[in-house]
């Protein structure tokens, strides 16, 4: 890593001490370096989404924060403790919704929730929790009799039965139908807004991340390459738009620009009238994500500093070209 360490943006005003704080976290398996200096600050009541392709290091990062995996280097504090030294009392303050659970198949749903509730000093009422996740009508069914989406709701219920201060959600809506997904999103928003629960979400569903997250970080090749609010990321992505049109000679033209309104105005002025097939395309969050994944997979950017990728303390002034991959060359006919 060169230059400034990659990190999430500065502490939001009034947020106090971070619930999750990580500095220069590294992880190696033999000679393979999986995490190459990850920095995170996640604050109370914040929904924070961690995105990245398979193999980027998301699972390793989350497992380190959960205390299930020991890091090779760096500093980590979660709820004020180093997870690798944390005790059972600390674990009672976090909730986990993993990608899949392979036990509890023969338990009845309500019985399972009541059993797990006994492990916590101030658990949620199991009956209210069943209603909250939409499983009241399945309370007496065995877990292995549930559909995939219903099984996922059980996972969510188990994750929040202990009233966690910090909730880890790993692909939480896998198997949910659209209605169940919307209800789950409403639940997560209520937990953060009304109860101050901090949520760390990992997902491949970019629409879900954009809907839920206060901030989004993209982890690529063991480093956080960009971090910001959905609005900030959209604004940066929009900095390089593509304008397409058909020239007077009938040839298709296109140009990338940071100011599409000005370019369109110039085209109208040059043509002294309407422009055929005029279209302005602004990159989306998905475009930004896919470009960064492909860019780093191809090894075309090397190791940029945080200031170059918008993941550090100067995130608001990051180079927008690095985010969108938009070129600066002129493609318009002379």
N, C-alpha and C positions, 0 to 999 in steps of 0.2 A: 504494500500500500504506500502510495506517495502522497505528499501534501497533507492537508487537514484530514483528521479521522472522519470517516463517515458517521453521521449521527442524525437523529431526528431533530426537528427544529427546537428552538429554545422553549423554555417552560411557558405555557400559557398564563396570562395574567391571572393572579388570584387562585391558581390551582394548588399551591403549596408543594409539599414534598412529593416526589413521584411515588406512585404505588409500585412501579417497575422501573428500575434503573440498571442499565447495563453499559459497561465501558470496555471497548476493545476486546470483546469476547471472541475467542478463537477456539476452534475444535479441529483436531486432526485424528484420523484413523490410520495409524502407521505413517506412511509417507504422503497420504492424501489429506490435504487441508480442506475441510468442509466449510468452516467459518473463518473469515480472514480479517476480523476486526469489526464486529457488529456493536453499534451503540444504539440504545433505546431509552427514551423517557416516556412513560405512560402514566397518566394522572387520574386521580379519583373521579369516577363517574364518566370516564371517557370510553368510547367504543373505538378500539384501535384495530385496524385490519392489516394483516401481514400477508401480502401476496407474493407469488413467485412460482416458477415452474417446478415440476418434480425434480428433485436433486439439487435445488437451490440452497437448501439448508434450513427450511422452515421447521420441519419436524425436530431437527437437532436443536434449533434455537428454543423452541417451545419446551422441549423436554429438559433443557438446562434450566429454564425459568421455573419449571414445575418441580425441579429437584430430582428428576428421574435419571438424569445423565450428568456426569461431572465434566466440566469444561477443561480444555487444555490450558487456557490462559484468559486473563481479563478479570474484571470485577462485576459482580451481580448482587443487587439487592431487590428482593421482592417482599412487599409488606414489611420493610425494615430489616429483613433477615437475609443472610446468604443461604439460598435454597439447599446447598449441599450439606449444611450443618443444621437445617431446620428440624424441629421436633413435631410431634403429633398435634400439638396445639396450633402450630403454624399451618399444618396441613388441613386442619378443620376450618381455616379461614379462606380456603380456595375451593373452587368447584371445577370439575373437569367434565367435558363432553367430548369424548374421543371419537375417532372415525367409526369404530365398531367395538362392540362388546360381545364376548363369546360365552359368557356364563349366564346364570340366572334364568335359564330357559324354562325350568319347571316351576318357577315361582309364579304365584298369582300377582297381578300388577299391584293391587292395593296392599297386599301382604308384603311385597318387596319394598314398597315405599315406606310402610310403617317400620319395617326392620331397619332400613337405612337411617330413618329419622332418629332411632335410638342412639346413634353414634354421635349426635351433635347436642350441644347444650341448649340451643334455642332453635329447633328445627321448624320448618313450615308445617302446617297442619296437612297431613297426607290427603285428606278428603278435598281440601281447598286446592291443593296442588294438582290433584287429578282433574278438577274442573279447569284449572288454569291452563293445562296442557291439552285439554280436550279429550280426556280418557275416562271420564266418569262412567260411560256406558261400557267400558272394557275393564272395569275394576276387578271383576271376578274371573277374568280370563287369564290363562297362563301366558307367559311372555312368548313362548314358541307358537302360540296360536294367533299372534298379531301379524298384521301386514308390516312391510318394511317401514313405511312412514309412521305407523303407530309404535313400532319398536324404537324408532328414533325419538319419538316423543317421550318414551320411558327414559331413554338416555338423558334427555334434557331435564326431566323431572328429578332424576337422581343427581344431576349436576347442581341443582339449585335447592335441594331439600334442606341443606344445612345453612341457608342464607349466607352464601359466600360473599366476601368483600371483593374478591377477584375471581372472574369466571373465564376459563379457557374454553373456547368453542372451536373444534376442529371439524370443518366441513359439516356444520350442524344440521343443515336442511337436506342432506342427501336422502332421497326417497320421498320427500314431501311433495304433495300435490300443490298447485298454486295457492289454494285457499289456506292450507296448513302452513305454507311458507309465509304468507302474509300475516297470519296470526302469530307465528313465531317471531317475526320481525317486530310486531307490536309489543310482544312480551319483552324482548331484549331492550327495546327503547324505554319501556316502563321501568325495568330493573335499573337502568342507568340513570334515568331522569328522576324517578321517585325514590329510589333506595340508595342511589350513589354507588351502585355496583360498577366496578371497572371490568371491562370486557376486552379480551384479546381474541380476535377472530382470525382464523386462517380459512381461506376459501378460494376456490377456483371460479366462483360465481361473481363476476365483476359487478353485475347489477346489484347483487346482495351487498357487496362491499360499499358501493356508492350509496345505497339506501341507508345502511346502518352506521357507517363509520364516521366518526368525527375527524379522524386522520387515517391516511392510507400510506403504508410503506411498501416498496417493492424490493424484494430480496432476490438478487440475481448473482449466481456464481459466488455465494458466500459473503456478499456485501450488500448493504442497503444502498440502492442506487438513487432513489428519489423518495421523498416523504412530504406529505402536505395534506391539507383538507381536500375533499373532492372538488370544491370550487377552485382552489389554487391549482390543482392538477389540470382541471379542465381549462383554466385560463392559460396555463403554460402551453398546453397542447394546442390551444387555439391560436397561439402566437405564430404558428406557421400553417397557414391554410393553403389549399390548392384551388386555384381558379382555372376552370376549363371553359373553352369556347371554340367556335368555328370561325376561322378567319375569312376575310372577303374572298380569298381564292379557293375556299372550300376545304382547306386543310385544318385538321384538328390542332388546337394549341392548348398548352397548359403551362402554368407557372405557379411556383410556391412563393408565398409572400407573408410577411408579418402584418401587413396592412391590406387585407383584401378589398376593403371599401375604396381605398385610394386607387388600387389597380383597376377596379371595375369602373371608377370614375374616369380614369385615363383612357380606358378602352372605349368608353362611350364618346369621349371627346375626340379621340382619333377617328372613330368611325362616323362621328357626327350623326348618330342614330342608334337604333337597337343593335344588340350583339346576339348573333345566332347561337343557340344552344348554350347560353351562359349558365354556369353552375359554380357555386362556391362550396367546397367541402372542408369542414373543420374537423380535425382529428378528435376522436373521442377518447375516453379513459381506456377503452379496450385497445385503440390504436396505439396509445402511449405505452401500454403494458406490453403488447406484442412486439412493438419495435424494440423496446429495451431488451426483451428476452432474446430476440433474434440477433440484435446487435452484439450483445455480449457473448452469445453462443458462437458467433462467427469470429469473435476475438478482434472486432474492428475498432474498439475504443480504448483498449488497454485499461489501466487502473486510474480513473479520474479522481481528483480530489472532491471533497464534499461540495466545495463551492461550484464545481463544474456540473454536478449532478443534481443540485437542489436538495440534497439531503442534510446539509449542515446548517449552521446558524445563519447563513446568508441565503436560505432557501428561496426567499422571495425574489432574489436577483439572479437566479440561476440562468444558465444559457439555455434558451428554449429550444434551440436546434438539437441539443443533446437529448431533450425529452421526446421530440417528435421525429427526429431523423430527417426533417425537411431540409432540402438542399437550398443553396443560395444562388445557384447558377441561373442565368437567364435562359428560359426555354421559349420565350415569346419571339416571334419572328421580328426581325429588325424592320 
